[in-house]
Amino acid sequence: MTSRQHRRRVRVWFGEHVIAQYVAEAPLAARYEQAMRRRFAGLRVTNDILGPQEHADNN
């Protein structure tokens, strides 16, 4: 497995709109997810596996 297969994409949602997105290795993504959950307590935060063919930039 390559490291790309271990990457995660964390997104913060305002309704159906993504207002923040972050891609990182699983431990960093988990830290970011928890920080976003604290900061945006009323919004949905997702942490998904980033597939080997997907590409996303850190925003």
CYANA upper distance limits for C-alpha pairs under 8 A (distance plus 0.5 A):
  1 MET  CA      5 GLN  CA      6.94
  2 THR  CA      6 HIS  CA      7.84
  3 SER  CA      7 ARG  CA      7.22
  3 SER  CA     25 GLU  CA      8.28
  4 ARG  CA     50 LEU  CA      8.05
  4 ARG  CA     51 GLY  CA      8.09
  4 ARG  CA     52 PRO  CA      6.41
  5 GLN  CA     49 ILE  CA      8.32
  5 GLN  CA     50 LEU  CA      7.20
  5 GLN  CA     51 GLY  CA      6.46
  5 GLN  CA     52 PRO  CA      5.68
  6 HIS  CA     25 GLU  CA      6.56
  6 HIS  CA     26 ALA  CA      6.95
  6 HIS  CA     49 ILE  CA      7.78
  6 HIS  CA     50 LEU  CA      7.91
  7 ARG  CA     23 VAL  CA      7.20
  7 ARG  CA     24 ALA  CA      5.84
  7 ARG  CA     25 GLU  CA      4.93
  7 ARG  CA     26 ALA  CA      6.29
  7 ARG  CA     49 ILE  CA      6.83
  7 ARG  CA     50 LEU  CA      6.00
  7 ARG  CA     51 GLY  CA      8.39
  8 ARG  CA     23 VAL  CA      6.12
  8 ARG  CA     24 ALA  CA      6.15
  8 ARG  CA     25 GLU  CA      6.55
  8 ARG  CA     26 ALA  CA      6.19
  8 ARG  CA     29 ALA  CA      6.65
  8 ARG  CA     47 ASN  CA      6.95
  8 ARG  CA     48 ASP  CA      5.96
  8 ARG  CA     49 ILE  CA      5.03
  8 ARG  CA     50 LEU  CA      5.43
  9 ARG  CA     21 GLN  CA      7.41
  9 ARG  CA     22 TYR  CA      6.19
  9 ARG  CA     23 VAL  CA      4.98
  9 ARG  CA     24 ALA  CA      7.31
  9 ARG  CA     29 ALA  CA      7.59
  9 ARG  CA     46 THR  CA      8.38
  9 ARG  CA     47 ASN  CA      6.13
  9 ARG  CA     48 ASP  CA      5.74
  9 ARG  CA     49 ILE  CA      6.80
  9 ARG  CA     50 LEU  CA      6.30
  9 ARG  CA     56 ALA  CA      8.48
 10 VAL  CA     21 GLN  CA      6.11
 10 VAL  CA     22 TYR  CA      5.67
 10 VAL  CA     23 VAL  CA      6.85
 10 VAL  CA     29 ALA  CA      6.94
 10 VAL  CA     32 TYR  CA      8.04
 10 VAL  CA     33 GLU  CA      6.77
 10 VAL  CA     45 VAL  CA      7.54
 10 VAL  CA     46 THR  CA      5.98
 10 VAL  CA     47 ASN  CA      4.85
 10 VAL  CA     48 ASP  CA      6.92
 11 ARG  CA     18 VAL  CA      6.91
 11 ARG  CA     19 ILE  CA      8.01
 11 ARG  CA     20 ALA  CA      6.10
 11 ARG  CA     21 GLN  CA      4.94
 11 ARG  CA     22 TYR  CA      7.04
 11 ARG  CA     45 VAL  CA      6.16
 11 ARG  CA     46 THR  CA      5.77
 11 ARG  CA     47 ASN  CA      7.13
 12 VAL  CA     18 VAL  CA      6.22
 12 VAL  CA     19 ILE  CA      6.22
 12 VAL  CA     20 ALA  CA      5.61
 12 VAL  CA     21 GLN  CA      7.03
 12 VAL  CA     36 MET  CA      7.80
 12 VAL  CA     43 LEU  CA      7.38
 12 VAL  CA     44 ARG  CA      6.49
 12 VAL  CA     45 VAL  CA      5.06
 12 VAL  CA     46 THR  CA      7.12
 13 TRP  CA     17 HIS  CA      5.99
 13 TRP  CA     18 VAL  CA      5.01
 13 TRP  CA     19 ILE  CA      6.30
 13 TRP  CA     20 ALA  CA      7.87
 13 TRP  CA     43 LEU  CA      6.59
 13 TRP  CA     44 ARG  CA      5.78
 13 TRP  CA     45 VAL  CA      6.72
 14 PHE  CA     18 VAL  CA      6.77
 14 PHE  CA     19 ILE  CA      6.97
 14 PHE  CA     43 LEU  CA      6.62
 14 PHE  CA     44 ARG  CA      7.67
 15 GLY  CA     43 LEU  CA      8.41
 20 ALA  CA     59 ASN  CA      6.96
 21 GLN  CA     58 ASN  CA      6.90
 21 GLN  CA     59 ASN  CA      5.93
 22 TYR  CA     29 ALA  CA      7.85
 22 TYR  CA     32 TYR  CA      8.34
 22 TYR  CA     57 ASP  CA      7.82
 22 TYR  CA     58 ASN  CA      5.26
 22 TYR  CA     59 ASN  CA      6.38
 23 VAL  CA     29 ALA  CA      7.30
 23 VAL  CA     56 ALA  CA      7.28
 23 VAL  CA     57 ASP  CA      7.26
 23 VAL  CA     58 ASN  CA      6.04
 24 ALA  CA     28 LEU  CA      6.47
 24 ALA  CA     29 ALA  CA      5.86
 25 GLU  CA     29 ALA  CA      6.56
 26 ALA  CA     30 ALA  CA      6.60
 27 PRO  CA     31 ARG  CA      6.96
 28 LEU  CA     32 TYR  CA      6.70
 29 ALA  CA     33 GLU  CA      6.51
 29 ALA  CA     47 ASN  CA      7.92
 30 ALA  CA     34 GLN  CA      6.79
 30 ALA  CA     47 ASN  CA      8.13
 31 ARG  CA     35 ALA  CA      6.77
 32 TYR  CA     36 MET  CA      6.62
 33 GLU  CA     37 ARG  CA      6.63
 33 GLU  CA     45 VAL  CA      7.43
 33 GLU  CA     46 THR  CA      8.08
 33 GLU  CA     47 ASN  CA      7.36
 34 GLN  CA     38 ARG  CA      6.82
 35 ALA  CA     39 ARG  CA      6.69
 36 MET  CA     40 PHE  CA      6.17
 36 MET  CA     41 ALA  CA      8.21
 36 MET  CA     45 VAL  CA      7.70
 37 ARG  CA     41 ALA  CA      5.69
 37 ARG  CA     43 LEU  CA      8.17
 37 ARG  CA     45 VAL  CA      7.02
 50 LEU  CA     54 GLU  CA      6.82
 50 LEU  CA     55 HIS  CA      8.35
